Amino acid sequence: MKPALVSKLNTEHQTCAPIKPISINTPPYDEEWLQTLVQDNPDLIPAHQIEACFNTLVPVLMEYSLPSGYLDNFLITPDGYPVLVEVKLWKNQESRRKVVAQILEYAKDFSALTYDDLNAEFVKKYPNAKNQDNPLYEAVAGYSPDTLDEISFVDRVSRNLKEGRFLLIILGDGIREELVNLSKYLLQHSLRYAFGLVQIKLFELENNDVIALPSLMGKTQTIERHVTVVNMQGEGVSVSAKRPVINERTEKTSLTTDEFYEQLSTINPDCVVWLKNLIKAMNDIPVELSVGKAFASIVAPLPNGENLILGKVNLRNTIEFWGMPNKKRKNPRWSEISKIYLTAIANASSQSAYVKVFESGHMDVYSEDNDKVLAIDCYLNNANLIEVAMREAIHNAENFFETETN
């Protein structure tokens, strides 16, 4: 990274001069300074590039006391997702396993905490908050107007603590190469965390001001998580086999998709099983979920670098297919590819359906009975036909773009 300072932009006197990096071998600061910099400026952590649910970080505490040591920085999102940060300077070289084991120990300790424990630790650091009913929530709500309502926030934080659903960050002024390749080691642990390596490079200007440039050096693409759905029957506990449930098995998802699956499972567990099996069956492409606030899009990569949207699963228990939206949708050949795809989808439905074409050129699969999009239940028994239709659509789309570029 070699940034430069441009002066008098877009004038005849414009100049461009390199900015001098501060030495990471003999830095004029220590780890505590870097901790404070991050705590005072949480936007320096590009957490949203790791997981969408970490879009806003609220600084809570430094030097959080845990059985295994002191966590450098504890932050949390307005949606109740904890962020644990361990700060390391380049000059303080430690083995990869020691650094990673340390933050995983902190994560293990955190997963044993309760929401009341967080409040108690907060009051230790900020005694003036002891008269507040919920000091952690009040601090987060005062920092971000997008904070969940109090009951939802407490429930979300409590669940995330119990399940170990955190973002773990190792942050330094220089990240050593041996730390970048961590995925195999991290996958040995079953906490439901996301992980990132963040480097903050510091550069000195002529007036002694310093520029801090953060960059994401590495992150976990997927972390294995164990998901079990248990039925409560009377005073006992059992797993029902009468209808499909989310069985105890390893799934590869992100924290964001975890949350979506959980919400969808409260509406219809069968839909979760169907969707997970569909994604798993097509992971050779790979087909993935892109999660929004109340929906998840089924997407596949295209040769031109874009994503092909094959459908959108809504938390209303419906699914839209849209006719493979793309900038090329008005191209007659692309429209024909879309119509072939949607016709196959309509034929896979257990309910009478047809391809509806809108004036804008968009298409979707609608019910012939009520002229609305169909519930996911209509496709549960024909998952194999949906997979075949999607694979053919992806193949046709790839051929379309190959022809376009030749």
N, C-alpha and C positions, 0 to 999 in steps of 0.2 A: 504494500500500500504506500503510494508516494503522492500524497495530496499536494496541491499548490494553492497559493493565495493569489487571486486575480484582483487587481486594483483598477479603478476607473473603468468599469466594465463597458464595453461597446463604445469606446471613445478612441480618438487618435492617440491618446496617451495611455492606453491600456497596457498594463504590465502583468507578467505572470512569474511568480517566484516560488520555488519549492519551500515547503514548511519543514522546519527541522524537527525530527522526532526526538522525544525525550528518551534517554538511554534507559532500557529496562534492566540492564545489568547493574547499574548504580543509580537507581531512581531517587529523586529528592522527596520521596514520600514513602509511607509504609502501608501495610494492609489495612490498618484502621482508617487511614485517609481515604483509601479506595472504597471501603465499606460505607463511610459517611457520604462519599460522592454518590454512590448508588442509592442509598437511603433517601438522600435529599432530592435525587433526580431519577426516579424509577423508570422514566421513559427511556433511559439509556439501555435498558434491557429489552431487546427485540423479541419479547415473549410471544407476541402474536404470530411471529414467523414459525414458531414451534407448534402452537395450538391456537386455534381461533378464539377459544374461550378465555385466553389470557390477554385480551386486547387492552385492558386497563389494569395497572398494578398500583395498589395502595400500600405505601410503606407503613409497617406496624411497629416492629421492634428490631433493635440490633442486639447481638450477643444474647440470644435466647438460651436460657439455661436448660440443658437436657441431661439425662443420665450419662450419655456418652461424650458430653462436651458442650461447647457453646456454639450455636449456630450463628453465623455472621449476620445474616439479614433474613428477617421473616417479613414477607409481604403477602397480600391477599387481593383477590379481584372483587369487584362489587357484586359478583355472582357467587362468591363464597368458595373460590378455588385457592388453596394455599400455595405459596411459592417459597421455596427454601433455597437460599443462595449461600454458597461457600466461596470465599474470596481467596485467591492465591496469586502471589507475585511471581513473575518469571524467575527472579533471582533465587527464590526459595524452592529449589527443585525437590520434588518428592516423587516417589514411584507412582505410576498410574494406579495400581491397585490400592495404595494407601489413600490417595485422594478420593477415589471413587468409593472405597469402602467407608470412608469417613462420612460422606454425604448420605450414603445408603443407611448408615447407622442412625444418622439424624432423622431420616425419613421413617425408619422403624420406630424410633422413640416418639416421633410426632403421631404416628398411627395409634399409639397407646393413649394419647391425650383426649380429653373431652373439651367441649366448648367452654365449660366452666373453668377448666385449666387455663385456656387462653386468656379468659377475662382476668383470672387471678394473676397471671404473669404480667398482663398489661398494667394492672393496678400497682404491682411492685415497681414498675419502671415509671409510672405516672401516678403518684399518690393522690393528686388532685381529682382523679377520676373515680375514687373509691365510693363516692356518694351517688354515682350513676348506676342505674339498674342494669344496663348492658353497655359497658364502656367500649368494648371492641366494636360493636355495631355502630354506636354513636360516632366513633372516630372515623369509620369507613364511610358512613352516610354523610358525614360532614365534609369528607374529601371528594366524594363522587356523587353527583345527583342521580346516577343510574343504578344506585345500590338497590338490591331486592328489598321488599318489605321485611320487617324484622323477623317475623315467624319463618318465612321462607329462607332468609339468610341463615338463621340459626340451624334450621333443619339441613340445609345444603352443606354448611361447614361441618356439622356433626357427622353427616354421612361420608363426606370426603375424608375426614380424619379416620373414621372407622375403617374405610376401604383403602386407605393409603393413596388416595387420588390426589397427587401433588404434581407440581412442576419443580423439578430439581435442576438447579443451575450451578455450574462451576464457572466462575468469572475471574478473569485475570487481565493484567496489562500485556500479557503475551501467553499464548497457549502452545505448549510443547506438542510436537507431532505425535508423540506416543499417547497423548490423551485423546486424539481425534478418533481413533478406531476403537470405540468402546462397546459397540452394540452386542457382541458375543458375551462379554462379561455381564452386561446389564440384563440380558435376557435370562440369566440364572436366577433372577429375583422376581417374586410374584406380586409385589406391590403394583398398584395400577397407575404408576407415575409416567409422566413425560420427562424427557431429559434434554438439556441443551448446554453447549459450550459457548460462552460469550467472551469475546476479547474486546477490551477497550484500549485502543491505542491513543496515546497522548502526544500532542505536538505543541511546541512552543512558538509563539509569535514574537516579533521584535519588541513589542511593548510589554513582554513578559506574561501576556495572557496565554491561556492554554486551551487548546481545542481537544475535546474528547470525542473520538470516533468509535462507536460500537459496531461490532460485526458478529454474526452468528457463524461459528466455526464448525459446528456439528450438532446434530440432533437425532433423537430416536425417530425412525420412520414408523415403526410399530412396536408395541410392547405387548407381550403375551399376557392375557388376563383371563381369569377363571370366573365364569358367570354361572350361577345356579339359581333356579327358581324353585321354591318349595311351597307346597300347598299346606295350609293350616287346616286340620280337620278335627273339630271338637277340642279335646285337651291334648291331642297328640299332634305329631308332625310327620308328614309323609310326602313322597313325591308321586304325583298322579301320573298314571300311564294311559288314562282314558283318552287323552287328547295331547297333541304335541306340546311340549314345553321347552324352554331353553335348557338343554341338558348340561350337566357339569362337564365342560370340555374347554379346551383352549381356543380362544378367538383372537384374531389380530385386528385391533381397532385402535382408534385414538380416543383421548378423553372426551372429545366432542361427540364422536359417534357413540361412545358408551352412553352418554347422557341421552342422545336421541333414541337409542334402543330401549333404554329404561322407560322413557316416556311412552314410546309406542307399545311396550309390553303391558302397560297399565290399560291400554285400549284393547289390544288384541295380541296375546302372546304368539298365536299362530302366524301372524304377519311378520313378527321378528324372526321366527325360525325360517320362514319362507325367504325373507330378504337376505339373511345371513347365508343361507345355503346357496342362493343365487350368486352372491358376491364371491363366495368361496369357490363355486364351480367355475367361475370365470376369472380367477386370479392369474391365469396364464397370460391375459391380455395386457395389463390387468384392468379390470373394471373396479371402480372404487366408489365410495359415497362422498359427496360434497355436502356438508351439513350447514343448513341455515337455522333460523330461529324456530320455525315450525314445520320444517320439511327437510328432506335429504334427497339430493339429485343423484341418480345413477349415471356415472360418467365414464368415458373411455378416451384414451389419448388418440389424437389424429396425427397423421404425418406432418402437417403444417405447424404442429406445436399447440394447437387448440385442443379443447376437450369437446367430445361429442356427448351431448346430453340425451340419454336414452329414456329417461323417465324421471318423475318427481313424486316421491312418496310423502304424503302429507300426514300430519298428526290427526287429521280428521278421518283417518282410516281409508283415505282414497288415494288413487294413483293416477297421475296425468302423464301422457306420453308426448304431447306437444308436436309430434312430427319432426323429431331430431332438429331443433332450432339451430341455425347457423347463418352466417352472413350470406351464404349461397342459397338460402331457402327459396328465392325467387327464380333461381336457375331451373329451367324445365326438367333437366336431368336429375337435379337434386330433389325436386318435388316428387319425381317418379320414385326415386329411392325411398323417400319418406313414406309415400303412399303404400309401397310394397311392404315396408316394415310395419306400418300401422294396421294394414289388413291382416298380417300374420298375428299381430297382437289381439285384434278383435276376434279372430278365429280361435284364439287360445282362451277366450273368456267363457265362463260357464253360463253367462247371461247373454241374450241377444244384443249384439253391439255393432256399430258401424263407424266408418271414418268420417268425421265431421270436418269440413274445410271452411275456414273463416275468410272473410273478405281480405284480411291482412296477408293471407297466404299460409297462416299457421294451420296446423291440423291437430286433431286429438281423437281419441277413441271415446265414443259416447254410447250410453245405453239407449236402445231403441224404445224402452218402456217409458223413461222419464226425461230423456234428452239431457242427461248429466254425466259427468265422469263417473267411472265405476269404482266400487269399493275394492280394496285389495283382495278381499275374500273371493272375488270372482275369478282370481287367477291362481289360487292356492293349489288347486288340483292339477294344474297344467304347467308346473314350473319348468319342465323340460322343454315345452313348446316356446315358452318365453325366452329361455336360454338360446334355443336354435334361432329364433327371430332376431335376437340381439347380435348374435355372432354373425349372421348373414348381413345385418345392417352395417356392422363395423367393417366387414369385408367389402361391401359395396361402397361405403364411404371412403375407404382407403384407395380403392380403384379409381374413384372419382377424383381424388386429389392427385394421384399419380398421373392421371391423364391430363389434369389441369396444368401440371408443372412441365410435362413433356411437350 
